[in-house]
Amino acid sequence: MTTPDPEPGRTPGITPGGGVSPGETPPAEGGTSGISYPEPHEPRKGWGPLALVLIMVVVVLVAIGLVAMVVSLIA
């Protein structure tokens, strides 16, 4: 049975100064980046026509309301 904290003098891979020789530890990060295969779904094309029409209707209604407020202040 091994102890959880072995003696530093008997630990394999440790140099006399307390360092670790090259190749004893795994690299910090993987050597690959990005995705390895294309995504299974197509990205969305953007705003649909119904959403754009609804936004334009809201903008027109707000503009009409602002014009009505200005007319009521003047009159």
N, C-alpha and C positions, 0 to 999 in steps of 0.2 A: 504494500500500500504506500502511495506517495503522499508526502505532506503538502498542504496547499501553499506553503511558503518555504521552498527549498533553500539550502545554504547557497549564497552567491558563489562561493568557491567551487561548488560542485555542479552548478547549473550549466548544461551544455549550450554552446554558442556564445557565451559571454567571455570577452577578452579580459585580461588581468586588470585593465583600467576601469572596468565596469561597462564598457561599451559593447556593442554588438557588431560582429563582423558582417561585411556586405553579403547579401544573399540569405541571411538568416531570418529576416522578417518579410512578410508579403508587402507588395506595393500599397501605398495609401489609397490610390484610386485605380479604377479600371482603365484600360487603354482604349475603350470604345466609347463613342458618344452618339447621340441621336437615336432614331428608331431603326430597327433592323429590317422592317418590312412596311409596306405602305398601309395606311389606315384603311379599314374595311368600308368606311362610309365616305360619301362625297361631302365636302364642305358646303355650307349653305351659300346660296348665291347672293344673299343680301335681302333688302327689304322687298316684300311682296307688294303687288299693286294695291291690294286692299288696305294695307297699313298706310301707304302713302296717301291714298284718298282720304282716309280717316283723319290723318294729320292735317291735310289741307282744309278739310271741313272745319276742324277745330280752330285753325288759324283764321279762317274767314269769319267764323262766329265771334271770336274774340275781337277782331278788327271792327265788325259791325257794332259790337257792344261799346267799344271805345269811341267810335264815331258818334253813337247815340248819346253817350255821356257828355261829349264835348258840345253837341247840339243842345242838350238840355241845360248846360251851364250858360251858354250864350243867350238862349231865348228867355 
